[in-house]
Every structure is written in structure tokens, then in C-alpha cells.
Amino acid sequence: MNKLEEYLNAHELSEMHPSDIAKILKQLDDSHFAAALKLIPKDLIGDVALALPDRYFDDVVENLSIDELGHAVGELESDDQVDFLQGLEDIDENIASQVFDTLHEDDKKEIIKLQTYNDNEAGAYMQLEIFTADRNEVVHDVIKRFAELRRAKHIENIQNLFITSSDRKLLYTIGLDDLLIFDFKKTLIENIDDSEDSFEPKKAQDRENIRDVVRYFEEYDLSVMPIVNAYGVLLGRITSDDIYDIINEHATEQMYNLAGVDDDAEEYDEVYKAGKKRASWLGINLLTAIFASLVIGLFSETLQSMVALAVLMPIVASMGGNAGTQTLTVVVRQLALGDISQGDAMRIIKKEVLIALMNGLVFAIVMGVIASIWFGIKMLGLVIALSMIINLFIAGFFGAAIPLFLKKMEIDPAIGSAVILTTVTDVVGFFSFLGLATYMLL
């Protein structure tokens, strides 16, 4: 505890950002973690818990009472409340239920509302805390009301005013900096009509796919986006910090999927769970490796008659595998970012095939010369050169085609692509190399 106490003595803990407190907690061992939690102001516990990696959440729950957990949830914004309670349910549904019962009725209604959305819907990520005004409200009254709400801490992190009609349909979005240069004596709609600027809102529907919302933020460089229902009624907002979290989660999920591991299992220290998830993909990989070995077995007599083939054979498969992985990674990432449209498939495949052929030709010449000099057999150099060109062509084609096909079938392109591609490049590499060797050398 010395390190923590020294740091806390030098800083006002209540003024620290929850992420900074989380960094300190991560440096502590289990024996000091519980004591450190007691030093954190109860208003910050919820934010600190969410700032910690998932594997620490159990420790936070174990060291807080039901009332303390309820207070922590009550201090969070609505979207974070849902995340916190979801974490509690994953640990113990009974504890989650007890904590939920301690909350204010307004918080309960908001949480229940947000829980009706699926994980892939924009509504699941929105905050219900928004600052709104009727279009006929006088600017001076709006600013006065905003100041009162802010002092009472009923609203936080507000950058925009959402202007609605009498039936709460979203009409305009105004930045607070624009609001300050309005004529305070006029109504909002009068100021908007007098202004040459456009205040038409960039908005999304609550049932819209969250990946599309992420794309809107990137395309229009947004800091906040209002969320409406199918009738245009304003429901809440999504802020850029939530979008950053979503982008990081999706990027991590893709990297793990490409490697054949499960992102949820890897978050925790459960060796069995993580090992089981990895083993399933390793088992599939073993089957594909056996299939590639069967191809090699078809040319056992060829291998026995020329040892050089066994020495050079892994080079062909390795080059094809690496070239395919490069293509696969690029295409999967571009699909995730929305850089590839539905009619773009042929352009992407053509580009990747041309790149693969260009590299295949260069390295085929290099390896052909090396093999000829190394073993003193000119035709052997030609065999490996032709085989590398064939395999890199296949690697480029399938490295692009596999994720595009999976996307077309509405399957995550990152899942299974690497295993399929490795099988293809290994089989084609071994078959082309040994087949050409059998035909041209023996």
C-alpha cells in the first residue's frame, strides 16, 4: 500500500480521473486491492470499475456491499448503468437483482428501456441524459435552465442543445458555442431562421446497426449524435467516447478471430476456459494439417528420389501462407471500416491478385536462382519458381475472395478465414511443387 498511499497523499483523489485511479489499482496485488477500494470516493467507484479490465470486476464486486454497489450504479450515466448491471449479472444474477432494487425509480425505468435493445443496435449504446429545448423557447431562458441543471449536476458532458417540436420530434442540433452568439431575447427558431448556418442534425435511429453509427462518426467527424425512433422522436444520444470503445472492441475481436481465439475468454485468468476456446481452433487446424500431409503422401516416391524437394517444400507453403495472410488482413480490415462497397468485390480481387503475382514473380526468380545454385539442378530452380508463382496467385485470390464471400453470406469475415486460407495455400503449394517436380524432374 505504500505506493498507493504516497500517491494519494500527493493528489486529491476526488479530483482524479477514474482512468488514473484504475491505473493505480492495476499495479496492486490482491491483498492491497480491497484496501485501496475503500479509499476511493463512492461517487467514483462505478466509473473506476468500468475503467478497469473485465478481470478486475469480480474483485470490485466482492469488496463492496449491495448498498455501495447500488450507490455506484446510481452515479453513472444511463448507458454505463446498463454495462455495470450486465457485469453484475454475469457474476451473480441475485446480486444484480438486489442492486437493481436499490436504485431510484427513474434509473430503473431508463435501464429497463435500454435493455430492450440488442447488442448490435444503436439504442443499446445511447445515453438518455440529454439537454433539450422547445423551438419556441427564448434563448435567455434556455441558458438559465442549462446553468441550473449543470449546477445541480443533473446533466454532464453536454456539448449540444437538441431542439424539438412540441411532440418531442428532433428538429435541430445546436452547439453550445453557437447558442452563446444567438440573440438572447429571441426564440430559438427566430435565431435559426435569421442565421445563415445549417443546424440540420446528423441523426440515427435507435434500431439502426451500431456499425453504421460508427461509420457516421468517422465520416462526419462527430462528437455526439442524437438517436431517434422510427417517428423522429428524440430518445437519447451517443457520444464519441462510446464510439471509441466500440471501435476498440471490434478491432480486438477481429484480431482475436483472425488468430482463432475468443476475446471474452482471453479477458480473464481462467486458464481452462481460454485453453478450451483455443483448442477448438487448434483441432480444426490439426485436421487441415493432416489433409495437407495426405497431399504430400501422394508424392512420397518423388520425395524419396530427391531429398532437395523436402528441403525446399516448406518455402513454397510459407511464402503462400504469408502472402495470403497479408491480403486477408487488408481485406478484413477494409470490410470492417466500410471501405469496400457491395459492388467492389472484383476490383479488390483483381488488385490483390496483381500484387500477389508481382511479388510472386520477383521472389520466384530469386528463389529459382538460389535453388539452382544450391543443388546444382537448373530445372529444380524452374520448378520452385513456377510453384511459387502459382501459390502466391492462389494466396492473393483466396485471401481476398474468402472474406468477401463470408461477408456476402453475412458471416464475420474474420472468423475462420485464416484456417481456410492456410489450408488452401498449403495444399496448393505442396501439390504444385511436388506435382511439377514429378512431371519435370523424374
N, C-alpha and C positions, 0 to 999 in steps of 0.2 A: 504493500500500500504506500510505501514511501514516495514512489514516483508520482502516484496519483495525488497524494496529499500535497506534495510540493507544488504540483501544477495548479491544483485547485486553490491553494493559498495565494497564488500569484494572479489568479483570474477570478472574476465574478462569474460564478457558474451559471446564474440565471441569464447572463448576457451572452453566453457562448452559443454557437450554432449547434443544433443536435448532431450534425455530422462530425463536428470536432470532438464532442463528448464520446461519440461512438468510436472514434479512432483511439481514444484513451482506453476505453473498455476492452477493445480488441487486444491490447497489449498485456492485459492482466490474466493471471491464471485463475482457475476455478475458485480457489479459496478466497481470492480478493474480489472476485466479480460481484458477489452478493453484497459485500460491504460497500462497494463503490456505488451500487444502485441506490442505496439508502441516502447517498449524498446528493443525488440528482433531484432537482425540484420536481414535484409531482406533475406540474403543468407541462414538463418537457419529456416525461418518461415515454409517452406514446410515440413522439417523433423520434426519439433516440432508438427505441425498439425497432422502428421501421427502417432506420438508417443502418442498423446492424445487419450483417449477413444472416440468412434464414436460420443457420445452425445455432445462432445465439438466442433465438426467440424462445425456445424451451426454457433456457436459463432465466430469462426475464420473467416469464410466467410463473416459474417455480418460486421465485423470490418476492412476488407481490401478492397481496391479498385480493379478494374479489372486489372489495371497495376501491382499492388502489388501482386495479385494472380498469374498473368502471370509470374512475376519475380520469385515467389516462386516455381512454377512448373518448370521453366527453370533451376533451380539449382538442381533439383532432378535427380536421375538416372532413366533410361527409365521405369523400372518396377514400380517404385514409382510414376512416372508421370501418368501412366495409373490409378493407385489406387487413386491418388488425383483427377484426372478428373472424375473418376467414382463417387467419393464422391460428387463432384460438380453437376454432372448430377442428382443424387438422390435428391439434394436440389432444383436446378433450372437449367433446360436444357439451358435456354437462357444465364445465367451467364457462364455456362460451354462452350458454343459456343463462347462467346466473349473472354474468357480467352484463348481458343484454337487458336483463330485468332491472338493473340498477340505473339504466340510462334515462334521460329525460324523454318524455313522450314525443317531442318534436324530433329528437335524434332517432328514436325508434322508427318513426314514420319514414324518415329520409333513408335510413339503412334498408328497410324493407323495400322501398321503392327502387333503390339501386340494385338490390339483389335479384330483381326480376329480369335483369339483363344477362345475356350470355357473355362469356369472356371475350368474344370477338366483336361485340357491339360497342359503339361509341358511348352509349349510355352508361355502360359499366365503369367508365373511366372519368365521368364528369363530376364536378363539384356542384352542389346545389346552392352554395353561398355566392350570390351574385348581387350586384348593385344595379337596380333598375329605376326608371322614371317614366312617367306618362309623357307623351309628346306635348301635351298642353301645360305641363308644369313649368313654372318660372325658374330660370336658371339660378337665381339667388336662393330660392327655396331648396333646390336640388343640392347645391353646395353646402348649405347649412345642415341639411339632413345627412349628407355624407360625413361631415365633420362629427356630428353627434354619434352616428353609428361607429365611426372609426375610434372615437374616444372610448366608447363602451366596449370596443373590441368585438363587436358583432360581425364585422367584416374585416378581412385582412387580404393583403396581396392583391389589391384592386388596381387595375390599370385602365379599365374601360367602363363606360356607362352604357348600359343597354336600354335603348328607348323602345317602348312598346305602345301598342294601342290600348284602348280600354278593355279589350278582351285578351290582353297579355300576349298578343302576337308580336313577334320581333319586327321592328321597322328599321332601326338604325343602330350602329355601334359608333360611339364617340370616345376617343382617348381623353383622359383627364386633362392633358395638356391643351387639347382643343377646347375643352369645356371652359377653361380659365380665360380664354380670349373672346368668349361669347359676350354679348350684351346681357348683363346680369338682370336687367329689368324686363327683358323679353322672354317669351316662352321658348322652349327648345325647338319646336317646329318652326317658329319665326326665324330663329337664328340659322337653322339648317336651310330654310328657303332663301335667306339672304347670302349664304355662303356659296362660294364657287367650288368648294371641295365636295367630294363624294363621300357619303357616310354609309353607303350600302354595305351591309355586313357579309363577310365570308362566314358561312354557317354550315353545319352538318346536321343530319337527322340522327335521332337517338338510336335508331336501329341500323344505322349505316356501319359498314365494316371499319373497324378501328385502323386497319392498314391504309384505307383510303384517307382517313383523317390525318394520319401521319404524313401522307403524301401532300395533303393540303398545306400543312405547316411548313414542309420543306419548299414547296413551290412558291408560296406567297410570303415566306419569312414571317410567320405569325408568332405572336407571343401568347395569344389566347384566342379561342374560337367558341362562339356561342353554340349551344346544342338545342335544337327544337324538335317538336314531334311532327307527325305527318301533316298536321294542320297549321304548322308555323308557330305554335305556341312555345314561348321560351321556357326551357326546363332547367338549364344549367350551363356550365362552361367547362372546357378542357384547357388546361394551361400547359405552357411549354415544358415545365419540369416533369409533368406526367408523360409527355411525348418523348422526352429524353430517356425516361425509364423504360418505356415501351420499345424504343429503338434498341437500347442496350439488351433488353430481354430477348428480342427477336434475333439480334446478332449473335448472342451467346447460344441461343437454341440452334441456330443454323450451324455454327461451328461444331457444336456437340453432335448434331445429327450427321454432319459430314464425316465425323470421326467414329460414328456408331456408338455414342454414349448418350445417357439420359441426363438432361440438365437438372431435373428435380432430384435425382438420386445423388448427383455429384455435389449438391449443396450441403449435404450432411456428412457426418463422420461415420455413417453406418457402412461398414466395410462389406457386409453380406449383400445389402441392397444394391450398392453400386457395382459390386463384383458380379451379381446376378444379371444386372442390366447389360454390362459389358460382355458377359459370357454368351448371351443370346446372339449378339452380333459376331462374336468370335466363332461361334458354332457355325453360323452361316458362311463365314469366311473360310472355315475349315472345309466345308463341303465344296466350295468353289475352287479351293486349292487342290482338292482331290480330283476334281474334274480336269483342272489344268494338268495334273500329273498323269491322268489317263491319256491325255493327248500326247504327252512326252513318251508314254509307254508304247504308243503306236510306232514310234521310230527308235525303239531300243536297239535294233540291229545297226541302224545308221550311227547311233551314238557310240556303240562298241567298236565300230570300224574306224572312227575318227574322234579321238579324245578332244581335239580342238573345239569341236562343236559344244561339248559340255562346258568348256571354259567360257565361250563367247555367248552362249544361250541366255544367261541372266541379263546381259547387257541389253539385248533386244527388248525383253519384257520390261526391264526397269525404265528404259527411255520412253517406251509407250505409256507405261503407268504414270510417270511424272508429267509427260505432255498432256495426257488426259486429265490429270488432276488440276493442272493449270487452267485448262479450258472449262472444266466442271466448276471450279471455284468462281471464275469470272462470270459465267452464265448464271449460276445460282444467285450470286450477289446482285447482278443486274436485274434479275427477276424480282428479287426482294425489294429493290429500290424502285421498281416500276419503270425501269429504263427500257424494257423490251415490251413492245405492244403485241397484240394478238397476231397482226399480220407481218411480224418481224422475224418469224422463225427462219425462213430461207436465207435472209440476209445474215443472220447470226451464224447459221451453219456454214454458209459459204465463206464468211470471214475466218472462222476458226479452222476450217479445212485448209484454206490457203496458208494460214500461219503455220499449221502443222506440217504441210507439205514443204514449205520454205525451210523450216528448221530441219525436217526430215532429210531433205536433200543435202543440206550443209553437213549435218552430222553423219549422214550415210557416207559421204566422200571421206570425211576424217576417219571414221571407223573402218571403212573399206581399206584405206591405205595402211592403217595400223595393223589390221588383221593379216594383210598380205605380207607385210614385212615381218611381223611377229612369228607367223607359222610358215612363211616361205611358200604359200599357196595362193596364187593370184585369184583363182576362181572362188576361193573362200572369202576373199575381200568383197567380190561381187555379190556373193550370196548374202552376207550380212548387211551390205549396203541396200540391196533390194528389199530385204526383210524389214530393215528399219524404216524405209520409206513407206512400205505397206502398213506397218504397225502405227506409225505416227499419223498417217492418214486416217486410220480407223479410230485412233485416240481422239483426234480433232473432231471427227464426225460424231462419234457416240458421246464424247464429252459435252457436246452442245445439244445433241438430239435427246439424250436421256432426260435431263432436267426439263427441257421444253415439252417432251411428251408427258412427263409426270404432272407438270403444271396444267397441261391440257386436260388431263384426267382428274384435275382438282385434288392432287396429292402433293404434299410438301416436297418440292424438288430436292431438298437436302437429305430426305430420308431414303436410304437405300441406294442412292446414286453412286456412291463411291464403291460399294460392293459389286454392283452390276458392272461398272466401268472396269474395275480391276480384273474381273473375270474375263471380260471381252478382250482387253489388251494382253493378258497373259495367254489366253487360248490362241488368239490370232498371232501373237508374237512367236510362240513356240511352234505353232503349226506352219506358219510361213517360213520360218528359219529352217526348221528340220525338213519340211517338205521340199523347199528349194535345194537344200543340201543333198537330199536323196536323189533328186532329179538331175542336178548339175554336177555333183562330185562323185557319185557312185555309179 
